[in-house]
Amino acid sequence: MENTEIIKVQHLAKNFGSFQAVKDVSFTVNKGDVFGFLGPNGAGKSTTIRCMLSLIKPDNGQIQLFGKDLKNHRNEILSKVGSIIEKPDFYRYLSAEKNLAIFARISGKDVSKREIAEMLDFVGLNGRNRDKVGGFSHGMKQRLGIAQTLLHQPDLIVLDEPTTGLDPQGIVEIRNLILRLKSEQNKTVILSSHQLSEIELISNRMVIINKGQSIIEGDVKELLNAQEMVVQLEVNDMEKTLNVLNLRFGSASFKQINERIIEVNIEKQLVPSLNQTLVQEGVEVHAMEPKRKLEDFFMKIIQS
Amino acid sequence: MLLKNTYNEFIKILAKPRSYLGIGALTLLVLLILFAMKADGKSFISFVTASFEQTLSFNGNILNGNLIAFIILQMLIVHIPLLVSLVTGDLISGEAAMGTIRMMATKPISRTQIVLSKFIAGAVYTLILTLWLGFLALIVGKWMFGTGDLIVLNSDGLVILKEQDILWRYGLSFGVAYLALLTISTLSICLSAFAENSIGPIVSTMSIIILFTIIGTLDVSVFDSIKPFLFTTHMASWRSFFEDPVPWTTIRNSVSILVIHNIVLVLIAVYKFNKKDITS
């Protein structure tokens, strides 16, 4: 992973009247990152992203993209950015290809009809080029939004809640599309979501924001590994299991669910040792399921 | 980028059904007047000329294309602003309501260029509407009613203009009428920069026109000082070209007031749109 900073946001603040939408948000996105921008609804994610795209003027703080100040190099910066904010909106009375042509024309790059057709093909909208967008489903609009985002070949792609309102199949399609952008085109992607599993599955780095403030930032795996995890065990002998836990793993806390199932809070590196000890003590471990999810981590962070 | 986005604006205007609604309504209105004049124009004219018939003798084709064009202009200049603002009032706020303004504003085009391209597109649409009105009123009018001298009833009496002395007057009067309609277009686009829906600017534009027209016609001295500066006062300045002699000073004054209105309204819209947080 190259460590060139693509986005650097420092102490961003924005008020709407007396409402403080963003208090103090700072984070850095490096080149090639799929960066998760995580927070509950109303945390200030969209306001921060809108500030980064010059839709909203911040009251305080600094935004640098590609090493340049957004205020002074707006057009130069935005020519390298493709974005979907909340939901892609198009001219309903125009066809898919005309919509793309309209946005491409003001994206700072001349795009041919062939490139538009290829892009529609890339997002799975081949054959719908001349159909009016008014007749498109939400999922199709979302894919057209991705096409609009990529058409001028930006270096940075900003996706604000790209899977909102999509059915499960649509969510998987968009997720795969984002992963293809990373693997096939080496794009830097910033992905805002309140769907924690989405960030866990796609992102390599993330920031969590809550109540307008950035809480924690870092590598997704490192952040998750550093946390205590919950392992759900299904065993044949609960008494022996409790003995092992009490005598050998005093630091671990546990909760017995029923006669065969127990949930154990334990550091990740101790899990193999727990399994080995239980087997050595003659306990049959029928299942060992990690329950630690980003949701738990996220909730812990938010509540703290 | 300004030209590219202006081209985009033309594509959008051409694709929007409401753009044709204005042209369609105008065509229907003019055809209706032409049909009414063809059916019963003579009695309409005799009603106007009756009071002069004791002192004047009218010979030839009085109800000709030149008079028809004058009547149409006089009748419709009040209604065309609605047709103009129906399209131009939607140019910014309609995109805000649709969400596409958000998409545009994340592109490497300045907000000033976005607003200016909309003004240019609005101006061209208004020009097309004015030219279409001119074509229907003058060309179709002459084709249906023939040509001849123009008799105009002004506040100070009848003005009779020779046939060969009319075309240049129509050319310039359509120019001034266009400037007046352009002011309406600019006003509605300016109001559009403040709104998030398309109905608001259209209704506001018409309300302002009605309010200013009422102020202009009220014979109350308290309004005397502001009347000369209201754009509605100068919307009928096109009529001045059909006076003899032509009051050039009055026309120049009207043109100046309308041009100043256009410039100020564009500047307000550019300022507002640049300051605006796009949250739609």
Interface residues (C-beta under 8 A of the other chain):
Chain A: F16 R50 L53 S54 L55 I56 K57 R74 N75 E76 I77 L78 S79 V81 S83 I85 K87 P88 D89 F90 Y91 R92 Y93 L94 K98 I102 F103 R105 I106 S107 G108 Q148
Chain B: M1 K4 N5 Y7 N8 I11 K12 A15 K16 P17 M98 G99 T100 R102 M103 M104 A105 T106 K107 P108 I109 S110 K275 D277 I278 T279
